[in-house]
Amino acid sequence: MSKAFTKDETWEEPIIPPRPPVPAGVPNYVTPRGLRLLREELAALEAERHRLGGNRSDETEYRRQLAMLAGRSSELVARIASAVLVDPRQQPREQVRFGARVTLRAVSGGRAGEERPLEIVGVDEADAANGRVAFTAPIARAILGREVGDTAAVDTPRGREVLEVVSIDYASD
C-alpha cells in the first residue's frame, strides 16, 4: 500500500495562503489603485526574497521560505497578467459601474435610514472593513447599472434590505 494512504500521515496547512478567486469566466477587473497595490506587493516579495539570500543559517527554513515566496510571486504575476484595468474616470457618471464610490441609504430593514459608502473594486482590492467591495459581491451585483434614486434589494444575514443609491462618484486615487 502506498504511504499516501496510511493513517500515520498528518495534513499540514498550505504554506501559501490562497488569494480570493476570480470566478471562472469573469474578467479580473482592477482599478488603477488595485493594480498599483498588486505591483507593490510583488516588489515587496522580491525584496523579501533578496533579503532571505543573505541569511542561510537554517537551510531547511531558507528553502521553505523561498518556496513560499516563489509560490506567492507566481500567483501575483498571474493576477497581474490577467488584470483588466478599468479607469473609473472613463465610466458613465450617471450609473453605478466598476470603480464607483457609492453612497447607499437603507430604505427598509433593521437599518432603515442609515447611509453607508462603498466602493466597487477588484477581487484583490476588496476590503469590506474599509468600504471596498468586490464587483462580484452580492451588494455590488445588486447596484451595478443603477442610477441615483434607484433602489435595489439585497439578501443579507439580517434579511432582505432595500437600498437606495444616494450618490455616485468616480474620483480616482
TIRO-707499 format. One record per atom (N, C-alpha, C, O): residue in three letters; x, y, z. Coordinates in steps of 0.2 Angstrom, whole numbers, plus 2048, in hexadecimal, padded with zeros to 3 digits. Example, Ala and Ser with C-alpha at 12.3 -4.5 7.8 and 13.67 -1.06 7.14 Angstrom:
REM residues 2
ALA8427E4827;ALA83E7EA827;ALA8427F0827;ALA8477EF82A;SER8407F5823;SER8447FB824;SER840800827;SER843806828;
//
This chain:
REM residues 173
MET8047FA800;MET800800800;MET804806800;MET80A806803;SER80280B7FC;SER8068117FC;SER806815803;SER801815806;LYS80B818804;LYS80C81C80A;LYS80782280B;LYS805824810;ALA804824805;ALA7FF829804;ALA7F9827808;ALA7F582B809;PHE7F8821809;PHE7F181E80B;PHE7F281C812;PHE7ED819815;THR7F781D816;THR7F881B81D;THR7F5820822;THR7F5826820;LYS7F381D828;LYS7F082282D;LYS7F6826830;LYS7F482B833;ASP7FC82482F;ASP801828833;ASP80282F831;ASP804833834;GLU80083082A;GLU802837828;GLU7FD83C82A;GLU7F783B82C;THR80084282B;THR7FC84782E;THR7FC84D828;THR80184D824;TRP7F6850827;TRP7F6855822;TRP7F885C825;TRP7F685E82B;GLU7FC85F822;GLU7FE866824;GLU7FA86B820;GLU7F886A81A;GLU7F9871823;GLU7F687681F;GLU7FB87981A;GLU80187881A;PRO7F887B814;PRO7FC87D80F;PRO800883811;PRO7FE887815;ILE80788380F;ILE80B889811;ILE80A88F80D;ILE80C89580F;ILE80688F808;ILE804895804;ILE7FD896805;ILE7F9892802;PRO7FB89B808;PRO7F489D809;PRO7F189E802;PRO7F38A27FE;PRO7EB89C801;PRO7E889D7FA;PRO7E58A47FA;PRO7E38A77FE;ARG7E68A67F3;ARG7E38AD7F2;ARG7DB8AC7F1;ARG7D98A67EF;PRO7D78B17F1;PRO7D08B07F0;PRO7D08AE7E8;PRO7D38B27E4;PRO7CB8AA7E7;PRO7CB8A87DF;PRO7C78AD7DB;PRO7C28B07DE;VAL7C98AD7D5;VAL7C58B17D0;VAL7C08AC7CD;VAL7C38A77CB;PRO7BA8AC7CD;PRO7B68A77CB;PRO7B78A57C3;PRO7B98AA7BF;ALA7B789F7C2;ALA7B889D7BB;ALA7B48A07B6;ALA7AE8A27B7;GLY7B78A27B1;GLY7B48A67AB;GLY7B38AD7AC;GLY7B08B17A8;VAL7B58B07B2;VAL7B48B77B4;VAL7BB8BA7B3;VAL7C08B87B6;PRO7BB8C07B0;PRO7C18C47AF;PRO7C48C67B6;PRO7C08C77BA;ASN7CA8C67B6;ASN7CE8C97BD;ASN7CE8D07BC;ASN7D48D37BB;TYR7C88D47BD;TYR7C88DB7BD;TYR7CC8DE7C3;TYR7CC8DB7C9;VAL7D08E37C2;VAL7D48E67C7;VAL7D48EE7C6;VAL7D38F07C0;THR7D48F27CC;THR7D48F97CB;THR7DB8FB7CB;THR7E08F67CC;PRO7DD9017C9;PRO7E49037C9;PRO7E79027D0;PRO7ED9007D0;ARG7E49037D5;ARG7E69027DC;ARG7E78FB7DD;ARG7ED8F97E0;GLY7E38F77DB;GLY7E38EF7DC;GLY7EA8ED7D8;GLY7ED8E87DB;LEU7EB8EF7D2;LEU7F08EC7CE;LEU7F78EF7D1;LEU7FC8EB7D2;ARG7F78F57D4;ARG7FD8F87D7;ARG7FE8F37DE;ARG8048F27DF;LEU7F98F27E1;LEU7FA8EE7E7;LEU7FD8E77E6;LEU8018E47E9;LEU7FA8E47E0;LEU7FD8DD7DE;LEU8048DE7DD;LEU8088D97DF;ARG8068E37D9;ARG80D8E47D7;ARG8128E57DD;ARG8178E37DD;GLU80F8E97E2;GLU8138EA7E8;GLU8148E47EC;GLU8198E37EF;GLU80F8E07EC;GLU80F8DA7F0;GLU8158D57ED;GLU8188D27F0;LEU8158D57E6;LEU81A8D17E2;LEU8218D37E4;LEU8258D07E5;ALA8228DA7E4;ALA8288DD7E5;ALA82A8DB7EC;ALA8308DA7ED;ALA8268DC7F1;ALA8278DA7F8;ALA8298D37F8;ALA82E8D17FC;LEU8268CE7F5;LEU8288C77F5;LEU82F8C67F2;LEU8338C27F5;GLU8318CA7ED;GLU8378CA7EA;GLU83D8CC7EF;GLU8428C97EF;ALA83B8D27F2;ALA8408D47F7;ALA8418CF7FD;ALA8468CE7FF;GLU83B8CC7FF;GLU83C8C7804;GLU8408C1802;GLU8448BE806;ARG83F8BF7FB;ARG8438B97F9;ARG84B8BB7F9;ARG84F8B77FB;HIS84C8C17F7;HIS8538C47F7;HIS8568C47FE;HIS85C8C27FF;ARG8528C6803;ARG8548C680A;ARG8558BF80D;ARG85A8BE810;LEU8518BA80B;LEU8528B480D;LEU8598B180A;LEU85C8AD80E;GLY85B8B3805;GLY8628B0802;GLY8688B1806;GLY86C8AD806;GLY8678B680A;GLY86D8B880F;GLY86D8B4815;GLY8728B4819;ASN8688B0817;ASN8678AD81D;ASN8658A581C;ASN8608A381B;ARG86B8A181C;ARG86A89A81A;ARG86C896820;ARG86F89081F;SER86B898826;SER86D89482C;SER86988E82D;SER86C88982F;ASP86388E82B;ASP85F88882B;ASP85D886824;ASP858889821;GLU860882820;GLU85F880819;GLU85887E818;GLU855880813;THR85587A81C;THR84E87781C;THR84987D81C;THR84487D818;GLU84A881821;GLU845887822;GLU84688C81C;GLU84188F819;TYR84C88D81A;TYR84E891814;TYR84A88E80E;TYR84789280A;ARG84A88880C;ARG847885807;ARG83F886807;ARG83C887802;ARG83D88580D;ARG83688580E;ARG83388C80D;ARG82E88D80A;GLN837891810;GLN83589880F;GLN83589A807;GLN83189E805;LEU83B898804;LEU83C8997FD;LEU8368967F9;LEU8348997F4;ALA8348907FA;ALA82E88D7F7;ALA8288917F8;ALA8248927F3;MET8278937FE;MET8218977FF;MET82189D7FB;MET81C89F7F8;LEU8268A17FB;LEU8278A77F8;LEU8268A67F0;LEU8238AA7ED;ALA8298A17EE;ALA82889F7E6;ALA82189E7E5;ALA81F8A07DF;GLY81E89A7E9;GLY8178987E8;GLY81289F7E8;GLY80E8A07E3;ARG8138A37EC;ARG80F8A97ED;ARG8118AE7E7;ARG80D8B17E4;SER8188AE7E5;SER81A8B27DF;SER8168B07D9;SER8148B47D5;SER8168A97D8;SER8148A67D2;SER80C8A87D2;SER80A8AA7CC;GLU8098A77D7;GLU8028A97D7;GLU8008B07D6;GLU7FC8B27D2;LEU8048B57D8;LEU8048BC7D7;LEU8058BD7D0;LEU8028C27CD;VAL80A8BA7CD;VAL80C8BC7C6;VAL8068BA7C2;VAL8058BD7BD;ALA8038B47C3;ALA7FD8B27BF;ALA7F78B77C0;ALA7F48B87BB;ARG7F68B97C6;ARG7F18BE7C7;ARG7F28C47C3;ARG7EE8C77C0;ILE7F88C77C4;ILE7FA8CD7C0;ILE7F98CC7B8;ILE7F78D07B5;ALA7FB8C67B6;ALA7FB8C57AF;ALA7F48C47AD;ALA7F28C67A7;SER7EF8C27B1;SER7E88C17AF;SER7E48C87B0;SER7DE8C87AF;ALA7E78CD7B3;ALA7E48D37B5;ALA7E18D77AF;ALA7E48D77AA;VAL7DB8D97B0;VAL7D78DD7AB;VAL7D68E47AF;VAL7D28E47B3;LEU7DB8E97AD;LEU7DA8EF7B0;LEU7D48F37AE;LEU7D38F47A8;VAL7D18F57B3;VAL7CB8FA7B2;VAL7CC9007B5;VAL7CD9017BB;ASP7CC9067B1;ASP7CD90C7B3;ASP7C690F7B5;ASP7C29107B1;PRO7C59107BC;PRO7BF9127BE;PRO7BD9197BB;PRO7B791A7BA;ARG7C291D7B9;ARG7C09247B6;ARG7BD9237AF;ARG7BA9277AC;GLN7BD91D7AC;GLN7BA91C7A6;GLN7B39187A6;GLN7B09177A1;GLN7B19177AC;GLN7AA9147AD;GLN7A59197AC;GLN7A691F7AD;PRO79F9177AA;PRO79991C7AA;PRO79791E7B1;PRO79691B7B5;ARG7979257B1;ARG7969287B8;ARG78F9277BB;ARG78F9277C1;GLU78B9267B7;GLU7849257B9;GLU78291E7BC;GLU77D91D7BF;GLN7869197BB;GLN7859127BD;GLN78A90F7C1;GLN7909117C1;VAL78890B7C6;VAL78D9077CA;VAL7909027C5;VAL78D8FD7C3;ARG7979037C5;ARG79B8FE7C1;ARG7A18FC7C5;ARG7A28FF7CB;PHE7A58F87C3;PHE7AC8F67C6;PHE7B08FD7C7;PHE7B09017C3;GLY7B28FD7CD;GLY7B69037CF;GLY7B29087D3;GLY7B590D7D5;ALA7AC9087D3;ALA7A790D7D6;ALA7A890D7DD;ALA7A99087E1;ARG7A89137E0;ARG7A79147E7;ARG7A09167E8;ARG79D91B7E5;VAL79C9127EC;VAL7959137EC;VAL7939147F3;VAL7959117F8;THR78E9187F4;THR78B9197FB;THR7849167FA;THR7809177F6;LEU7829117FF;LEU77C90D7FF;LEU77890F805;LEU77B91080B;ARG772910805;ARG76D91180B;ARG76990B80B;ARG766909806;ALA769908811;ALA764902812;ALA75D905813;ALA75B909817;VAL75990280E;VAL75290480E;VAL74D900812;VAL748902815;SER74F8FA813;SER74C8F5817;SER7508F181B;SER7578F181A;GLY74E8ED820;GLY7528E9824;GLY7548EC82B;GLY7528F282C;GLY7588E982E;GLY75A8EB835;GLY75E8F1835;GLY75E8F483A;ARG7618F3830;ARG7658F982F;ARG7628FE82B;ARG765903828;ALA75B8FF82A;ALA758903826;ALA75A90B828;ALA75A90C82E;GLY75C90E823;GLY75E915824;GLY765916824;GLY76891C823;GLU769911826;GLU770911826;GLU77391281F;GLU77190F81A;GLU77991681F;GLU77C916819;GLU783913819;GLU78691381F;ARG786910814;ARG78C90D814;ARG79090E80E;ARG78C90D808;PRO79691080E;PRO79A910807;PRO79D90A806;PRO79F90680A;LEU79E9097FF;LEU7A29037FD;LEU7A59047F6;LEU7A29087F3;GLU7AA9017F5;GLU7AD9017EF;GLU7AE8FB7EB;GLU7AF8F67EF;ILE7AC8FA7E5;ILE7AC8F47E1;ILE7B38F37DE;ILE7B58F77DA;VAL7B78EE7E0;VAL7BD8ED7DE;VAL7BF8E57DC;VAL7BA8E17DC;GLY7C58E47DA;GLY7C78DD7D8;GLY7C78D87DE;GLY7C78DA7E4;VAL7C78D27DD;VAL7C78CD7E2;VAL7CD8CE7E6;VAL7CC8CD7ED;ASP7D38CF7E4;ASP7D98D07E8;ASP7D98D67EC;ASP7DC8D67F2;GLU7D58DB7EA;GLU7D58E17EE;GLU7D08E27F3;GLU7CF8E67F7;ALA7CB8DD7F3;ALA7C58DD7F8;ALA7C78DD7FF;ALA7CC8DA801;ASP7C48E1803;ASP7C68E280A;ASP7BF8E580D;ASP7BE8EB80E;ALA7BB8E180F;ALA7B48E3811;ALA7B58E7817;ALA7B08EC818;ALA7B98E681C;ALA7BA8EB822;ALA7BB8F2820;ALA7BA8F6824;ASN7BE8F381A;ASN7C08FA817;ASN7BB8FC812;ASN7BC90180E;GLY7B58F8811;GLY7B08FA80C;GLY7B28F8805;GLY7AF8FB800;ARG7B78F4804;ARG7B88F27FD;ARG7B68EB7FC;ARG7B88E67FF;VAL7B18EA7F7;VAL7AE8E47F6;VAL7B08E17EF;VAL7B08E67EA;ALA7B18DB7EE;ALA7B28D87E7;ALA7AC8D97E3;ALA7A78D87E5;PHE7AD8DA7DD;PHE7A88DA7D8;PHE7A48D47D7;PHE79E8D47D4;THR7A78CE7DA;THR7A38C87DA;THR79F8C77E0;THR79B8C27E0;ALA79F8CC7E5;ALA79B8CB7EB;ALA7948CC7EA;ALA7928D07E5;PRO7908C97ED;PRO7888CA7EC;PRO7868D17EC;PRO7828D37E8;ILE7898D57F1;ILE7868DC7F1;ILE7898E07EB;ILE7858E47E9;ALA78F8DF7E9;ALA7918E27E3;ALA78D8E07DD;ALA78B8E47D9;ARG78C8D97DC;ARG7888D77D6;ARG7818DA7D7;ARG77E8DB7D1;ALA77E8DB7DD;ALA7778DE7DD;ALA7778E57DB;ALA7718E77D8;ILE77C8E97DC;ILE77C8F07DA;ILE77F8F27D4;ILE77E8F77D1;LEU7838ED7D1;LEU7868EF7CA;LEU7808F17C5;LEU77B8ED7C4;GLY7828F67C1;GLY77D8F97BC;GLY7788FD7BF;GLY7749007BB;ARG7778FE7C6;ARG7729027C9;ARG77490A7C8;ARG77A90B7C7;GLU76F90E7C9;GLU7719157C9;GLU76E9187CF;GLU76B9157D3;VAL77091F7D1;VAL76E9227D7;VAL7679227D7;VAL7639247D2;GLY7649207DD;GLY75D91F7DE;GLY75A9187DD;GLY7559177E0;ASP75E9147D9;ASP75C90D7D8;ASP75D9097DF;ASP76190B7E3;THR7599047DF;THR7598FF7E5;THR75B8F87E3;THR75A8F77DD;ALA75E8F57E7;ALA7608EE7E6;ALA75F8EA7EC;ALA7608EC7F2;ALA75C8E37EC;ALA75B8DF7F1;ALA7618DA7F2;ALA7648D87ED;VAL7648D97F8;VAL7698D57F9;VAL7688D17FF;VAL7658D3804;ASP7698CA7FE;ASP7688C5804;ASP76E8C5808;ASP7738C4806;THR76D8C780F;THR7738C7814;THR7718C2819;THR76C8BF819;PRO7768C081D;PRO7758BC823;PRO76F8BF828;PRO76C8BB82B;ARG76E8C5827;ARG7688C882C;ARG7628C8828;ARG75D8CA82B;GLY7628C6822;GLY75C8C681E;GLY75C8CA818;GLY7628CD816;ARG7578CB814;ARG7578CF80E;ARG7578D6810;ARG7538D9814;GLU75C8DA80C;GLU75C8E180D;GLU75B8E4806;GLU75D8E2801;VAL7588EA806;VAL7578EE800;VAL75B8F4801;VAL75B8F8806;LEU7608F57FC;LEU7658FB7FD;LEU7639007F7;LEU7628FE7F2;GLU7649067F9;GLU76390B7F4;GLU76A90E7F2;GLU76E90F7F7;VAL76B90F7EC;VAL7729127EA;VAL77191A7EB;VAL76D91D7E8;VAL77591D7EF;VAL7749247F1;VAL7799287ED;VAL77892E7EB;SER77F9257EC;SER7849297E8;SER7899247E5;SER78A91E7E7;ILE78C9277DF;ILE7919237DB;ILE7979277DA;ILE79692D7D7;ASP79D9257DB;ASP7A39297DA;ASP7A89247D7;ASP7A891F7D8;TYR7AC9277D2;TYR7B19237CF;TYR7B89277D0;TYR7BC9277CB;ALA7B992A7D6;ALA7C092D7D7;ALA7C59287D7;ALA7C49227DA;SER7CB9297D4;SER7D09247D4;SER7D59267D9;SER7D692B7DC;ASP7D99207DB;ASP7DE9217E0;ASP7E49247DD;ASP7E99247E1;
//
